[in-house]
Amino acid sequence: MRRLGIEHLANKLVTRLSGGEAQLVHIARAIAQGGGVLMLLDEPTSNLDLKHQVAVMETLIRIAREDGIAVLATMHDINLALKYADRIYVMREGRIVAELSPGDISPSIIEEVYGGVKTTVIEHNGRPVVIV
């Protein structure tokens, strides 16, 4: 809980947590269980405000580096994935359609996966950002 900055939730009833707080507690529990080489997360930043999304992602990166744990997460937030991931696996209808480094994302890949959605990809602070 300390690693996520949520010590204040330690004695709170689960039924009294907001969706975002519950999400953070679930992630803290996964971290506390430890002992593995892979942390598999489904939408770890859903229901979180921007501050907590960044905190979770920074914590996951730190865990990966310090504890030697691989983190595999599904995400719908393309920009958050591009900011933090070493590798991106783009899926459509349950199939991987692209495996790439974040810097290799392109409007054509996004258009293919999201059914014609037009985007622009720019670089910001050395990382790609997708603009719709």
Secondary structure as GFF3:
##gff-version 3
##sequence-region A 1 132
A	DSSP	three_ten_helix	7	9	.	.	.	ID=ss1
A	DSSP	three_ten_helix	14	16	.	.	.	ID=ss2
A	DSSP	alpha_helix	19	33	.	.	.	ID=ss3
A	DSSP	beta_strand	38	42	.	.	.	ID=ss4
A	DSSP	alpha_helix	50	67	.	.	.	ID=ss5
A	DSSP	beta_strand	70	74	.	.	.	ID=ss6
A	DSSP	alpha_helix	78	84	.	.	.	ID=ss7
A	DSSP	beta_strand	88	92	.	.	.	ID=ss8
A	DSSP	beta_strand	95	100	.	.	.	ID=ss9
A	DSSP	three_ten_helix	102	104	.	.	.	ID=ss10
A	DSSP	alpha_helix	107	113	.	.	.	ID=ss11
A	DSSP	beta_strand	120	124	.	.	.	ID=ss12
A	DSSP	beta_strand	127	131	.	.	.	ID=ss13
###
